Amino acid sequence: VLVCAEEGAGLARRTSAAKYIAHFHELTGAALALQGEHQAAVDELERALQVANDIECRPVALQSLTRLAPILSAAGSPAQADQRLTEARALADAIAADVEDERLRRSFLAQYGQIVL
């Protein structure tokens, strides 16, 4: 997974596609977490979150926040995990509020409406 993420990041950098750079950091963080490398995972996910926030890409920001919380908790930082969960819940609510189609809103909230560790 890390090799594929690196290849994708190289392509994103060459095309200045910031959204895909954010995705690269998010996927790399997820892969590192699976390998038990919690601090490296947190660092990558924080980078993903920063890029996503810089370009106002709320879906990547939300995914990064929801991945960060359990990793921070596992790494012994429950207060930081709670902070990221609070941010994720607020962002999920904001995204849902912008969805006009009721069926899509319900589907989204079914996925993100119960964000917990």
C-alpha positions in Angstrom: 0.0 0.0 0.0 2.8 2.4 0.9 4.5 1.9 -2.5 1.3 2.6 -4.4 0.6 5.7 -2.2 4.1 7.0 -3.0 3.6 6.5 -6.7 0.3 8.4 -6.5 1.9 11.2 -4.5 4.6 11.6 -7.1 1.9 12.0 -9.8 -0.1 14.4 -7.7 3.0 16.6 -7.0 3.8 16.7 -10.7 0.3 17.9 -11.5 -0.1 20.2 -8.4 -3.2 18.2 -7.5 -3.3 19.2 -3.8 -6.4 17.0 -3.2 -4.5 13.9 -4.2 -1.5 15.0 -2.1 -3.9 15.1 0.9 -5.2 11.7 0.0 -1.6 10.4 -0.2 -0.9 11.5 3.3 -4.2 10.2 4.6 -3.6 6.7 3.0 0.0 6.6 4.1 -1.1 7.4 7.7 -3.7 4.6 7.6 -1.1 2.1 6.3 1.4 3.2 9.0 -1.3 2.8 11.7 -1.9 -0.8 10.5 1.8 -1.4 10.9 1.7 -0.1 14.5 3.7 3.0 13.7 1.4 5.3 15.6 3.5 8.5 15.7 4.4 8.3 12.0 0.7 7.7 11.3 -0.3 10.7 13.3 2.3 12.8 11.5 1.0 11.8 8.1 -2.7 12.3 9.0 -1.9 15.7 10.5 -0.3 16.6 7.1 -3.3 15.3 5.3 -5.6 17.4 7.5 -3.4 20.5 6.9 -3.5 20.1 3.2 -7.2 19.3 3.2 -7.9 22.4 5.3 -5.7 24.6 3.1 -7.7 23.7 0.0 -11.0 23.4 1.8 -11.4 19.7 0.9 -13.8 18.8 3.7 -14.2 15.1 2.8 -10.5 14.4 3.1 -10.3 16.5 6.3 -13.2 14.5 7.8 -11.6 11.2 6.8 -8.3 12.3 8.3 -9.9 13.4 11.6 -11.9 10.1 11.9 -8.6 8.1 11.3 -6.6 10.3 13.7 -8.8 9.9 16.8 -8.4 6.1 17.4 -4.7 6.3 16.6 -4.2 9.1 19.1 -6.2 7.1 21.6 -4.1 3.9 21.0 -0.9 6.0 21.3 -1.9 7.2 24.8 -3.3 10.6 23.9 -7.0 10.4 24.9 -7.4 14.2 25.2 -6.1 14.8 21.7 -8.3 11.9 20.4 -11.3 13.5 22.0 -10.4 16.9 20.5 -10.2 15.4 17.0 -13.5 13.5 17.5 -15.2 16.8 18.5 -13.7 18.4 15.3 -14.9 15.4 13.2 -18.4 15.6 14.6 -18.6 19.3 13.9 -17.3 18.9 10.4 -19.7 16.0 9.7 -22.6 18.2 10.9 -21.4 21.1 8.7 -21.1 18.9 5.6 -24.5 17.3 6.3 -26.1 20.7 6.6 -25.0 21.6 3.1 -26.5 18.5 1.5 -29.9 19.4 0.1 -31.1 15.9 -0.9 -32.6 14.3 2.2 -31.7 10.8 1.1 -28.1 11.7 0.5 -28.0 13.5 3.9 -29.4 10.5 5.7 -26.9 8.2 4.0 -24.0 10.5 4.9 -25.1 10.8 8.5 -25.5 7.0 8.7 -21.8 6.8 7.9 -20.5 9.7 9.9 -23.3 10.7 12.3 -22.1 8.3 15.1 -18.4 9.1 15.1 -16.9 7.4 18.2 -13.6 5.7 19.1 
